[in-house]
Amino acid sequence: MSTASTLDNRPWWKDLTPYHWFVFAMASMAWLFDCLDQQIFLLFRADALKQLLPKGSDAGMVNQYGGYATSIFVAGWATGGLIFGSVGDRIGRAKTLAMTVLLYSLFTGLSALSTHWYDFAIYRFVTGLGVGGVFGLAVALIADTLPDRSRPGALGMLQALSAIGNISAGLISMLMGKLIKDGTITAEMAWKYAFLIGAVPAFLCVFIQFRLKEPEKWTKAREAGRIAGVKFGSYKSLLGPGPWRKPALLGMLLCIAGVIGLWGIGFFAPELVGTVITNSLKASGTPAAEIASSAASYKGINSIIQNTGAFFGMLAFSFLAQKAGRKPAFMVFFFGALLATNGYFIYFNGVKDLWMSGVMGFFQLALFAGFAIYLPELFPTRLRSTGTSFCYNVGRFIAATGPFSFGILQKWLGDTAIAKLGETADAVAKSDARLAAFREATSWVSLIFIMGMIVVLFLPETKGRPMPEDIPTEADPA
């Protein structure tokens, strides 16, 4: 066996130069702050909508419009992914990445200025445009800049570091809870401060990212493509007759399963925690002001636990994907996500069960480390950002129906359950009925993880294979 074919067991970071580290840091920060802004939306959307919806709106309506706002955000995410993924292949990954970070940071801050639920939804849609572009661009930037041996580990770590952004959002939620308790801010204003805080680090990051250079691999491929007349960032090339349509469509279905599972179910954990904690505190006669601060704090704690589990899950997926292969890793984690999600939403009953959120995060979010590692291995340089963004984001148009349908489903189940209670039912009984309906809805939607396991069977294994290319060069004549 030749030296070149011998498995190198050194850590992935051993071959990185200072500039490689700079690229990795900039791409990782773009995605980390992206995820921070996502989580702030998830943690504070219910509080925002309580203020932005008409007075007297009940919890069912807040959850319903929370589903609408989430679907609109995810639709913006999908649109931005399609646009900026193609732009990144055409004009360059680095400059396009800086543009998308600037977009989502500005409109996250503007979300704090919302006065009605519909302008809040508009801001979230435009934020989604920027958010949608970041993942494919960051992944393609690392895949084309770092050495091939370092690529899987670096991409897995990029996704794992996104958990730090999520955890930071949890800390912001805990901070808001403390400030409410101290009387420094009101519960009605906390969500506004949270959105403003989330916008600042990403906005500052943009000025550093403009120092990034385009990857040499992309630059050379772009020049060779001009000579050969090959189009970059072309959806016709991606989805037309040829070798890239099948991996694009199957990769899209793979991502749909993970995205609906996370955004349609997993990221409604704050609503479950907030409802359970609020109900238990009300039953014990706790003052209303203390209930608001405690609910905000526990939602933050739950987010931290969920994303700590996610961090280790992403590292575990990366390890398993490199040892056993991409497909076995996906099968293990899709099955684990199915069990962990159902277990969490059915059996979570209070503070003592917060650990279950960590288990759910371990399996659910680990799948996204798989997307970071696997998707760029399916497409050539000229379509790498386009193909990765297509798979990861276009499915969000379908996935956007997840939270939307979930909101309608849980409201219908809740209304049906309350109707069965009769007119004599008190507020506690109605709240318990809505909570039971919420749990039932999650069980139905979580079946989407089964689709992910089925799709994996039809995808190629890429472990140990070189990145695909289709542009002739002098070393590789047509």
C-alpha positions as CSV (number, residue, x, y, z in Angstrom):
1,M,0.0,0.0,0.0
2,S,1.4,3.4,-1.0
3,T,2.1,6.2,1.5
4,A,-0.6,8.3,-0.2
5,S,-3.3,5.7,0.4
6,T,-2.3,5.1,4.0
7,L,-4.9,6.4,6.4
8,D,-3.6,9.5,8.2
9,N,-4.8,9.4,11.7
10,R,-3.5,12.8,12.7
11,P,-6.1,15.4,13.8
12,W,-7.7,17.3,11.0
13,W,-6.3,20.6,12.0
14,K,-2.6,19.6,11.8
15,D,-2.4,20.6,8.1
16,L,-3.9,24.0,8.5
17,T,-1.9,27.2,7.8
18,P,-2.7,30.5,9.5
19,Y,-4.8,31.6,6.5
20,H,-6.7,28.3,6.6
21,W,-7.5,29.1,10.3
22,F,-8.7,32.6,9.3
23,V,-11.0,31.2,6.7
24,F,-12.3,28.6,9.1
25,A,-12.9,31.2,11.8
26,M,-14.7,33.6,9.5
27,A,-17.0,31.0,8.0
28,S,-17.7,29.5,11.4
29,M,-18.5,33.0,12.9
30,A,-20.8,33.7,10.1
31,W,-22.8,30.5,10.8
32,L,-22.4,30.8,14.6
33,F,-24.0,34.3,14.6
34,D,-26.6,33.2,12.1
35,C,-27.7,30.5,14.5
36,L,-27.6,33.0,17.4
37,D,-30.2,35.1,15.6
38,Q,-32.3,32.0,14.7
39,Q,-32.4,31.0,18.3
40,I,-33.3,34.5,19.6
41,F,-36.3,34.4,17.2
42,L,-37.3,30.9,18.6
43,L,-36.9,31.9,22.2
44,F,-38.7,35.2,22.0
45,R,-41.2,34.8,19.1
46,A,-44.0,33.9,21.6
47,D,-43.2,37.0,23.8
48,A,-43.1,39.2,20.7
49,L,-46.4,37.9,19.3
50,K,-48.1,38.4,22.7
51,Q,-47.4,42.1,22.2
52,L,-48.0,42.3,18.5
53,L,-51.2,40.4,18.2
54,P,-54.5,41.9,19.2
55,K,-55.1,42.1,23.0
56,G,-56.9,39.1,24.4
57,S,-55.2,36.6,22.1
58,D,-55.0,33.3,23.9
59,A,-52.0,30.8,24.0
60,G,-53.5,28.8,21.1
61,M,-53.5,31.9,18.8
62,V,-50.0,32.9,19.9
63,N,-48.7,29.4,19.0
64,Q,-50.7,29.5,15.7
65,Y,-49.2,32.8,14.6
66,G,-45.8,31.6,15.9
67,G,-46.1,28.8,13.4
68,Y,-47.0,31.4,10.7
69,A,-44.1,33.6,11.5
70,T,-41.7,30.6,11.6
71,S,-43.0,29.4,8.2
72,I,-42.5,32.9,6.7
73,F,-38.9,33.0,8.1
74,V,-38.1,29.5,6.7
75,A,-39.6,30.5,3.3
76,G,-37.3,33.5,3.3
77,W,-34.4,31.2,4.3
78,A,-35.2,29.0,1.3
79,T,-35.4,31.9,-1.1
80,G,-32.1,33.4,0.1
81,G,-30.5,30.0,-0.2
82,L,-31.5,29.7,-3.8
83,I,-30.4,33.2,-4.7
84,F,-27.1,33.5,-2.8
85,G,-26.0,29.9,-3.4
86,S,-26.0,30.5,-7.2
87,V,-24.4,34.0,-6.7
88,G,-21.6,32.5,-4.6
89,D,-20.7,30.1,-7.4
90,R,-20.9,32.9,-10.0
91,I,-19.0,35.9,-8.3
92,G,-17.3,34.2,-5.4
93,R,-18.0,32.6,-2.0
94,A,-16.2,35.2,0.2
95,K,-17.8,38.5,-1.0
96,T,-21.2,36.9,-1.1
97,L,-20.9,35.5,2.4
98,A,-20.1,39.0,3.8
99,M,-23.2,40.3,2.0
100,T,-25.5,37.7,3.5
101,V,-24.2,38.3,7.1
102,L,-24.8,42.0,6.7
103,L,-28.4,41.3,5.5
104,Y,-29.4,39.1,8.4
105,S,-27.7,41.2,11.1
106,L,-29.5,44.4,10.0
107,F,-32.9,42.9,9.8
108,T,-32.6,41.0,13.1
109,G,-32.1,44.4,14.7
110,L,-35.0,45.9,12.8
111,S,-37.2,43.1,14.1
112,A,-37.1,44.9,17.5
113,L,-38.9,47.8,15.9
114,S,-42.0,45.8,14.9
115,T,-45.4,47.2,15.8
116,H,-47.7,44.6,14.4
117,W,-47.3,40.8,13.7
118,Y,-47.2,41.4,9.9
119,D,-44.2,43.8,9.9
120,F,-42.5,41.4,12.3
121,A,-43.1,38.7,9.8
122,I,-41.7,40.9,6.9
123,Y,-38.5,41.5,8.9
124,R,-38.2,37.8,9.6
125,F,-38.6,37.0,5.9
126,V,-35.8,39.4,4.9
127,T,-33.6,38.1,7.7
128,G,-34.3,34.6,6.3
129,L,-32.9,35.7,2.9
130,G,-29.5,36.4,4.5
131,V,-29.7,33.4,6.8
132,G,-30.4,31.1,3.9
133,G,-27.3,32.2,2.0
134,V,-24.8,31.6,4.8
135,F,-24.7,27.9,5.2
136,G,-24.0,26.9,1.5
137,L,-21.5,29.7,1.2
138,A,-19.6,28.9,4.4
139,V,-19.5,25.2,3.6
140,A,-18.3,25.8,0.0
141,L,-15.7,28.3,1.2
142,I,-14.2,25.8,3.7
143,A,-14.5,22.9,1.3
144,D,-12.6,24.8,-1.5
145,T,-10.0,26.4,0.7
146,L,-8.9,23.7,3.3
147,P,-6.9,20.6,2.5
148,D,-9.1,17.6,1.5
149,R,-7.9,15.6,4.5
150,S,-9.1,18.4,6.8
151,R,-12.4,19.1,5.1
152,P,-14.8,16.6,6.9
153,G,-13.5,17.4,10.3
154,A,-13.5,21.2,9.7
155,L,-17.1,21.1,8.3
156,G,-18.3,19.0,11.2
157,M,-16.7,21.4,13.6
158,L,-18.2,24.4,11.8
159,Q,-21.6,22.9,12.4
160,A,-20.8,22.0,16.0
161,L,-19.7,25.5,16.8
162,S,-23.2,26.7,15.7
163,A,-24.3,25.3,19.0
164,I,-22.3,28.0,20.7
165,G,-24.4,30.6,19.0
166,N,-27.5,28.7,20.1
167,I,-26.2,28.5,23.7
168,S,-25.4,32.2,23.6
169,A,-29.1,32.9,22.8
170,G,-30.1,30.8,25.8
171,L,-27.8,33.0,28.0
172,I,-29.5,36.1,26.6
173,S,-32.8,34.6,27.5
174,M,-31.6,34.0,31.0
175,L,-30.2,37.5,31.2
176,M,-33.6,38.9,30.1
177,G,-35.3,36.8,32.8
178,K,-32.9,38.3,35.5
179,L,-33.5,41.8,34.3
180,I,-37.2,41.3,34.4
181,K,-37.0,39.9,37.9
182,D,-34.8,42.9,39.0
183,G,-37.2,45.3,37.5
184,T,-34.6,46.7,35.2
185,I,-36.8,46.0,32.1
186,T,-40.4,45.0,31.7
187,A,-41.5,41.6,30.4
188,E,-43.1,43.4,27.4
189,M,-39.8,44.9,26.3
190,A,-37.4,41.9,26.8
191,W,-37.9,40.5,23.3
192,K,-36.9,43.8,21.7
193,Y,-33.6,44.0,23.7
194,A,-32.9,40.4,22.8
195,F,-33.2,41.0,19.0
196,L,-31.0,44.1,19.3
197,I,-28.3,42.2,21.2
198,G,-28.4,39.4,18.6
199,A,-27.8,41.8,15.7
200,V,-24.6,43.4,17.0
201,P,-21.9,40.7,16.8
202,A,-22.8,39.6,13.3
203,F,-22.8,43.2,12.1
204,L,-19.3,43.8,13.5
205,C,-18.1,40.5,11.9
206,V,-18.9,41.8,8.4
207,F,-16.0,44.2,8.4
208,I,-13.5,41.4,9.1
209,Q,-15.0,39.1,6.5
210,F,-14.3,41.6,3.7
211,R,-10.6,40.6,4.1
212,L,-11.3,37.1,2.9
213,K,-9.9,36.0,-0.5
214,E,-11.7,33.8,-3.0
215,P,-10.5,30.1,-2.8
216,E,-7.7,29.3,-5.3
217,K,-9.6,26.2,-6.3
218,W,-12.7,28.2,-7.2
219,T,-10.6,30.9,-9.0
220,K,-8.8,28.3,-11.2
221,A,-12.0,26.4,-11.9
222,R,-13.7,29.7,-12.8
223,E,-11.0,30.5,-15.4
224,A,-11.0,27.0,-16.8
225,G,-14.8,27.2,-17.0
226,R,-14.6,30.4,-19.0
227,I,-12.3,28.7,-21.5
228,A,-14.4,25.5,-21.7
229,G,-17.7,27.5,-21.8
230,V,-19.0,25.8,-18.6
231,K,-21.6,27.7,-16.6
232,F,-21.2,28.3,-12.9
233,G,-24.1,28.5,-10.5
234,S,-26.5,27.3,-13.1
235,Y,-29.7,25.6,-11.9
236,K,-30.2,24.3,-15.5
237,S,-26.8,22.5,-15.2
238,L,-27.8,21.3,-11.7
239,L,-31.3,20.0,-12.4
240,G,-31.2,19.4,-16.2
241,P,-30.2,16.1,-17.8
242,G,-26.8,15.0,-16.4
243,P,-25.1,13.5,-13.3
244,W,-26.1,16.2,-10.8
245,R,-29.9,16.1,-10.8
246,K,-30.2,12.8,-8.9
247,P,-27.9,13.8,-5.9
248,A,-29.6,17.3,-5.9
249,L,-33.1,15.9,-5.6
250,L,-32.2,13.2,-3.1
251,G,-30.1,15.5,-1.1
252,M,-33.0,17.9,-1.0
253,L,-35.3,15.2,0.4
254,L,-32.7,14.2,3.0
255,C,-32.5,17.8,4.2
256,I,-36.3,18.2,4.2
257,A,-36.5,15.4,6.8
258,G,-34.0,17.1,9.1
259,V,-35.4,20.6,8.6
260,I,-39.0,19.7,9.3
261,G,-37.9,17.6,12.3
262,L,-36.0,20.5,13.8
263,W,-38.1,23.5,12.8
264,G,-41.4,21.8,12.7
265,I,-41.0,20.1,16.1
266,G,-37.6,20.4,17.9
267,F,-37.5,24.2,17.9
268,F,-41.0,24.4,19.6
269,A,-39.3,23.2,22.8
270,P,-39.4,26.7,24.3
271,E,-43.2,26.7,24.0
272,L,-43.4,23.4,25.7
273,V,-41.1,24.4,28.5
274,G,-42.7,27.8,28.9
275,T,-46.2,26.3,29.1
276,V,-45.3,23.5,31.5
277,I,-43.3,25.9,33.8
278,T,-46.1,28.6,33.7
279,N,-48.8,26.1,34.5
280,S,-46.9,24.6,37.4
281,L,-46.1,28.1,38.9
282,K,-49.7,29.2,38.4
283,A,-51.0,26.1,40.2
284,S,-48.6,26.9,43.1
285,G,-49.9,30.5,43.4
286,T,-46.7,32.2,42.2
287,P,-47.1,35.9,41.5
288,A,-47.5,36.8,37.8
289,A,-44.2,38.9,37.6
290,E,-42.2,35.9,39.0
291,I,-43.9,33.5,36.5
292,A,-42.7,35.6,33.6
293,S,-39.1,35.8,34.7
294,S,-39.0,32.1,35.7
295,A,-40.4,31.0,32.3
296,A,-37.9,33.1,30.4
297,S,-35.0,31.7,32.5
298,Y,-36.1,28.1,32.1
299,K,-36.6,28.5,28.4
300,G,-33.0,29.8,28.3
301,I,-31.7,26.9,30.4
302,N,-33.6,24.4,28.2
303,S,-32.0,25.9,25.1
304,I,-28.5,25.7,26.6
305,I,-29.1,22.0,27.5
306,Q,-30.5,21.3,24.1
307,N,-27.6,22.8,22.3
308,T,-25.0,21.4,24.6
309,G,-26.3,18.0,23.5
310,A,-26.3,19.2,19.9
311,F,-22.6,20.2,20.2
312,F,-21.6,16.7,21.3
313,G,-24.0,15.1,18.8
314,M,-22.4,17.0,15.9
315,L,-18.9,15.9,17.0
316,A,-20.2,12.3,17.3
317,F,-21.8,12.4,13.9
318,S,-18.5,13.7,12.4
319,F,-16.5,10.9,14.1
320,L,-19.0,8.2,13.0
321,A,-19.2,9.6,9.4
322,Q,-15.4,9.4,9.1
323,K,-15.1,5.9,10.6
324,A,-18.1,4.0,9.4
325,G,-19.3,6.2,6.5
326,R,-21.8,9.0,5.8
327,K,-24.8,6.7,5.2
328,P,-24.5,4.6,8.4
329,A,-24.1,7.8,10.4
330,F,-27.3,9.3,8.9
331,M,-29.3,6.1,9.6
332,V,-28.2,6.0,13.3
333,F,-29.0,9.7,13.9
334,F,-32.3,9.8,12.1
335,F,-33.5,6.8,14.1
336,G,-32.2,8.4,17.3
337,A,-34.0,11.7,16.5
338,L,-37.3,9.9,16.0
339,L,-37.1,8.2,19.4
340,A,-35.7,11.2,21.3
341,T,-38.1,13.7,19.9
342,N,-41.2,11.7,20.8
343,G,-39.8,10.9,24.2
344,Y,-39.1,14.6,25.0
345,F,-42.5,16.0,23.9
346,I,-44.5,13.2,25.4
347,Y,-42.8,12.8,28.8
348,F,-41.4,16.3,29.6
349,N,-43.3,17.4,32.8
350,G,-41.1,19.8,34.6
351,V,-37.6,21.0,35.6
352,K,-36.5,17.5,36.5
353,D,-36.9,16.5,32.8
354,L,-34.8,19.2,31.2
355,W,-32.0,16.6,30.6
356,M,-34.3,15.1,27.9
357,S,-33.8,18.2,25.8
358,G,-30.0,17.5,25.6
359,V,-30.7,14.0,24.3
360,M,-33.1,15.4,21.6
361,G,-30.6,18.0,20.6
362,F,-27.8,15.4,20.4
363,F,-29.7,13.5,17.7
364,Q,-31.7,16.2,15.9
365,L,-29.0,18.8,15.4
366,A,-26.3,16.2,14.7
367,L,-28.0,15.6,11.4
368,F,-27.0,19.1,10.3
369,A,-23.3,18.2,10.8
370,G,-24.0,15.5,8.3
371,F,-25.4,18.0,5.8
372,A,-22.3,20.1,6.2
373,I,-20.0,17.2,5.6
374,Y,-21.9,15.3,3.0
375,L,-23.6,17.9,0.7
376,P,-20.4,19.5,-0.8
377,E,-19.1,16.0,-1.6
378,L,-22.0,15.5,-4.1
379,F,-21.2,18.5,-6.4
380,P,-18.3,19.9,-8.5
381,T,-16.7,23.2,-7.8
382,R,-18.8,25.1,-10.3
383,L,-22.0,23.9,-8.6
384,R,-20.8,23.3,-5.0
385,S,-22.4,26.4,-3.4
386,T,-25.5,26.1,-5.7
387,G,-26.0,22.4,-5.0
388,T,-25.4,22.6,-1.3
389,S,-27.7,25.6,-0.9
390,F,-30.3,23.9,-3.1
391,C,-30.4,20.8,-1.0
392,Y,-30.2,22.6,2.3
393,N,-32.6,25.4,1.5
394,V,-35.0,24.7,-1.4
395,G,-36.5,22.0,0.7
396,R,-37.4,24.7,3.2
397,F,-40.3,25.8,0.9
398,I,-41.7,22.3,1.7
399,A,-40.3,22.3,5.2
400,A,-42.0,25.7,5.8
401,T,-45.3,23.9,5.8
402,G,-44.0,22.0,8.9
403,P,-44.4,24.7,11.6
404,F,-47.4,26.2,9.7
405,S,-49.2,22.8,9.6
406,F,-48.0,22.1,13.1
407,G,-49.6,25.3,14.4
408,I,-52.9,24.5,12.7
409,L,-52.8,20.9,13.8
410,Q,-52.1,21.7,17.5
411,K,-54.8,24.4,17.5
412,W,-57.4,22.0,15.9
413,L,-56.5,19.3,18.4
414,G,-56.6,21.8,21.3
415,D,-60.0,23.3,20.2
416,T,-61.4,19.8,19.8
417,A,-60.2,18.7,23.3
418,I,-61.6,21.8,24.9
419,A,-64.9,21.4,23.2
420,K,-65.1,17.9,24.8
421,L,-64.6,19.3,28.2
422,G,-67.8,21.3,28.2
423,E,-68.7,24.8,29.2
424,T,-68.0,24.2,32.8
425,A,-64.3,23.6,32.3
426,D,-62.0,26.0,34.1
427,A,-58.9,27.7,32.8
428,V,-56.6,25.1,34.2
429,A,-58.4,22.2,32.5
430,K,-58.4,24.1,29.2
431,S,-54.7,24.8,29.5
432,D,-54.0,21.1,30.2
433,A,-56.1,20.1,27.2
434,R,-54.1,22.4,24.9
435,L,-50.9,21.1,26.2
436,A,-52.0,17.5,25.6
437,A,-52.9,18.5,22.0
438,F,-49.5,20.1,21.6
439,R,-47.8,16.9,22.6
440,E,-50.0,14.8,20.3
441,A,-49.2,17.0,17.3
442,T,-45.5,16.6,17.8
443,S,-45.8,12.8,17.7
444,W,-47.5,13.0,14.3
445,V,-45.0,15.4,12.7
446,S,-41.9,13.5,14.1
447,L,-42.7,10.7,11.7
448,I,-40.8,12.8,9.1
449,F,-37.6,11.3,10.4
450,I,-38.6,7.9,8.9
451,M,-38.5,9.6,5.4
452,G,-34.9,10.5,6.1
453,M,-33.9,6.9,6.8
454,I,-35.6,5.8,3.5
455,V,-33.9,8.5,1.4
456,V,-30.4,7.5,2.8
457,L,-30.8,4.1,1.1
458,F,-30.8,5.7,-2.4
459,L,-27.9,8.1,-1.9
460,P,-24.2,7.3,-2.7
461,E,-21.5,6.7,0.0
462,T,-18.8,9.4,-0.4
463,K,-16.4,8.4,2.4
464,G,-12.9,8.1,1.0
465,R,-13.9,9.4,-2.5
466,P,-12.3,12.6,-4.1
467,M,-14.5,15.6,-4.5
468,P,-16.3,15.4,-7.9
469,E,-15.2,17.7,-10.8
470,D,-16.4,18.1,-14.3
471,I,-14.2,20.9,-15.8
472,P,-11.3,19.7,-18.0
473,T,-7.9,21.0,-17.2
474,E,-4.4,20.5,-18.6
475,A,-3.8,17.8,-16.1
476,D,-7.2,16.2,-16.8
477,P,-7.9,16.6,-20.5
478,A,-11.4,16.0,-21.9
